[in-house]
Amino acid sequence: MPFIKLRSNVIIDSAKTISIMSDLSKLLAHETSKPERYVMVDVKGDRNMMFGGSTEPLAFLECKSIGLSPAQAKSLSKSISELLSTHLQLSAERIYIEFSHCPAEYWGWNGSTFG
């Protein structure tokens, strides 16, 4: 049920994409205490994006999960920023992350919902 979507104007080759997806998947599972088998990751680079009037390297992420707490969001913000700094050499001040808590009854899977 945890889902993270990354969009960046940085060109990300296929090997790096797989590495980022793997690391984000493990990170999200760990930080939300959910099994990794439920984690979904979507990564797209080389997007036409601007932040603060500049096209310098940047990223925007959407992170959603059932039961996501404010404390988890704060911890994830730090961890995700560190991960992207390592993988894409992005500065934390060039990263926006939107966190969403989704009620279990509004998250579908396997022909039903979690609620």
C-alpha positions as CSV (number, residue, x, y, z in Angstrom):
1,M,0.0,0.0,0.0
2,P,2.8,2.5,0.4
3,F,3.4,4.2,-3.0
4,I,6.1,6.7,-3.9
5,K,6.4,8.5,-7.2
6,L,9.5,10.4,-8.2
7,R,9.7,13.0,-10.9
8,S,13.0,14.8,-11.7
9,N,14.6,16.9,-14.4
10,V,17.8,14.9,-14.0
11,I,18.5,12.3,-16.7
12,I,18.4,8.9,-15.0
13,D,19.6,5.9,-17.0
14,S,18.0,2.5,-16.7
15,A,20.6,1.0,-14.3
16,K,20.3,4.0,-11.9
17,T,16.5,3.9,-12.2
18,I,16.5,0.3,-11.0
19,S,18.9,1.2,-8.1
20,I,16.8,4.2,-7.0
21,M,13.6,2.1,-7.2
22,S,15.1,-0.6,-5.1
23,D,16.4,1.7,-2.5
24,L,13.2,3.7,-2.3
25,S,11.2,0.5,-2.0
26,K,13.3,-0.8,0.9
27,L,13.3,2.7,2.6
28,L,9.5,3.1,2.3
29,A,8.9,-0.4,3.7
30,H,11.2,0.1,6.6
31,E,10.0,3.6,7.5
32,T,6.3,2.7,7.3
33,S,6.7,-0.8,8.9
34,K,4.9,-2.3,6.0
35,P,6.0,-5.4,4.0
36,E,8.0,-4.5,0.9
37,R,5.7,-6.8,-1.1
38,Y,3.1,-4.0,-0.8
39,V,5.4,-1.1,-1.8
40,M,5.0,0.4,-5.3
41,V,7.6,2.8,-6.8
42,D,7.5,4.9,-9.9
43,V,10.5,6.8,-11.1
44,K,10.8,9.1,-14.1
45,G,13.7,11.4,-15.0
46,D,14.5,13.8,-17.8
47,R,11.2,15.7,-17.1
48,N,10.7,19.4,-18.1
49,M,10.6,20.9,-14.6
50,M,11.4,24.2,-12.9
51,F,11.6,25.1,-9.2
52,G,12.1,28.6,-7.9
53,G,12.5,30.0,-11.4
54,S,15.4,27.7,-12.1
55,T,15.9,24.5,-14.1
56,E,18.8,23.4,-11.9
57,P,18.5,19.7,-10.8
58,L,15.4,19.1,-8.8
59,A,12.9,16.4,-7.8
60,F,9.2,16.2,-6.8
61,L,7.9,13.1,-5.0
62,E,4.5,11.9,-3.9
63,C,4.5,9.5,-1.0
64,K,1.2,7.9,0.0
65,S,0.4,5.2,2.5
66,I,-2.3,3.9,4.8
67,G,-1.7,5.1,8.3
68,L,1.2,7.5,7.4
69,S,1.9,9.6,10.5
70,P,3.4,13.1,10.8
71,A,6.4,11.6,12.5
72,Q,6.9,9.1,9.7
73,A,6.5,11.9,7.1
74,K,9.2,13.9,8.8
75,S,11.6,10.9,9.0
76,L,10.9,10.0,5.4
77,S,11.6,13.5,4.3
78,K,15.1,13.3,5.7
79,S,15.7,9.8,4.5
80,I,14.4,10.4,1.0
81,S,16.4,13.6,0.7
82,E,19.6,11.8,1.7
83,L,18.9,9.0,-0.8
84,L,18.4,11.5,-3.6
85,S,21.5,13.4,-2.7
86,T,23.5,10.2,-3.0
87,H,21.9,8.9,-6.2
88,L,21.2,12.1,-8.1
89,Q,23.5,14.6,-6.3
90,L,20.4,16.7,-5.5
91,S,20.4,19.3,-2.8
92,A,17.7,18.8,-0.2
93,E,16.5,22.4,-0.9
94,R,15.7,21.3,-4.5
95,I,13.4,18.5,-3.4
96,Y,9.6,18.8,-2.6
97,I,7.8,15.8,-1.2
98,E,4.0,15.6,-0.8
99,F,2.9,13.1,1.9
100,S,-0.6,11.7,2.0
101,H,-2.3,9.4,4.5
102,C,-5.0,7.4,2.7
103,P,-7.7,5.7,4.7
104,A,-7.6,1.9,4.3
105,E,-11.1,1.8,2.8
106,Y,-10.0,4.0,-0.1
107,W,-6.9,1.9,-1.0
108,G,-7.8,-0.9,-3.5
109,W,-5.9,-4.1,-4.0
110,N,-6.6,-7.6,-5.1
111,G,-10.2,-6.9,-6.1
112,S,-11.1,-5.2,-2.8
113,T,-9.8,-2.6,-0.3
114,F,-7.7,-2.8,2.8
115,G,-10.5,-1.4,4.9
